[in-house]
Amino acid sequence: MPNTLAFSFYSNEFDDFITADLPAKWEICSNCEGEGKHSQHLGAITESERADWSDEELSSYFAGHYNITCECCKGSGKVLVLDLDALDADERKDVQDQLKENEDYARAREAEIRMGY
């Protein structure tokens, strides 16, 4: 059975929003780079902060003991993404338009949150 993702988008053909199971493919998770875990929750560690850590803490850090399971791939190291190449031209354009609209909305929402809204 081929991989699919349910995706809602505006269809020019039907002049309405529809939800369809679209073709999908597996890709390496960009959040954890395929490792399934990361230590991003710690943020950047400065040299002065490192100087405050004991040898044991540094050793644990570099051994991955502070890593957490990646939220994006749930530890698998891969994520299912839309396979735009498998869509016909009209459907691909509709989906790409919706993806851009989703990105624009997310950026606007992030800006609102930074401003306290």
C-alpha positions in Angstrom: 0.0 0.0 0.0 1.5 3.4 -1.0 2.1 6.0 1.6 -0.4 8.9 1.8 -1.0 11.9 4.0 -4.4 13.6 4.5 -4.1 17.2 3.4 -6.7 20.0 3.2 -6.4 22.5 0.5 -8.4 24.8 -1.8 -9.1 23.1 -5.1 -9.7 25.3 -8.1 -11.3 22.4 -9.9 -14.0 22.1 -7.2 -13.9 25.7 -6.1 -13.9 24.6 -2.5 -11.7 23.3 0.3 -11.2 19.6 0.1 -9.3 17.0 2.2 -7.6 14.3 0.2 -5.2 11.5 0.8 -2.2 12.6 -1.2 0.9 10.6 -2.1 3.7 10.8 0.4 7.3 9.7 0.8 9.7 9.2 3.6 12.5 11.7 4.2 15.3 12.1 6.8 14.0 14.2 9.6 15.5 17.7 9.3 15.0 18.4 13.1 17.3 15.6 14.4 19.1 14.9 11.1 17.9 11.3 11.2 19.2 10.5 14.6 15.8 10.3 16.3 17.0 12.4 19.2 18.7 15.7 19.9 19.8 18.1 22.6 18.2 21.3 21.1 16.2 21.8 24.3 19.4 22.9 26.0 20.0 25.7 23.5 23.4 26.9 22.6 26.1 26.3 25.2 28.6 29.0 25.5 32.3 28.5 26.3 31.8 30.1 29.7 28.9 27.8 30.5 31.1 24.8 29.5 33.8 26.0 31.8 31.3 25.7 34.7 30.5 22.1 33.9 32.4 19.2 35.6 34.3 16.7 33.4 31.5 14.2 34.1 28.8 16.6 32.9 30.7 17.4 29.8 31.4 13.7 29.1 27.6 13.0 29.6 26.7 15.8 27.3 29.0 14.6 24.5 27.8 11.0 25.0 24.2 12.1 24.4 22.9 11.5 27.9 21.0 14.9 27.8 19.3 14.0 24.4 15.6 13.7 24.2 13.4 11.9 21.6 12.8 14.1 18.6 9.3 15.5 18.6 9.0 15.7 14.8 9.8 12.0 13.9 9.0 10.5 17.3 12.5 8.9 17.4 12.4 7.2 14.0 14.7 9.6 12.3 12.4 9.9 9.3 9.2 11.8 8.5 6.4 11.3 6.0 6.1 14.3 3.6 3.9 15.1 0.6 5.3 13.8 -2.7 4.6 16.7 -4.9 6.2 15.0 -7.9 3.5 12.3 -7.8 0.7 14.9 -8.2 -0.8 16.1 -11.5 0.1 19.7 -12.5 -3.2 21.2 -11.4 -3.3 19.4 -8.0 0.4 20.2 -7.4 -0.3 24.0 -8.0 -3.3 23.9 -5.6 -1.2 22.1 -2.9 1.8 24.4 -3.3 -0.5 27.4 -3.0 -1.9 26.0 0.2 1.5 25.2 1.6 2.7 28.8 0.9 -0.5 30.1 2.6 0.2 27.8 5.6 3.8 29.1 5.8 2.7 32.8 5.5 0.1 32.2 8.3 2.7 30.6 10.5 5.1 33.5 10.1 2.4 36.0 10.8 1.3 34.1 13.9 4.9 33.9 15.2 5.2 37.7 14.7 1.9 38.2 16.6 3.2 36.0 19.5 6.4 37.9 19.7 4.4 41.1 19.9 2.3 39.7 22.7 -0.9 38.9 20.9 
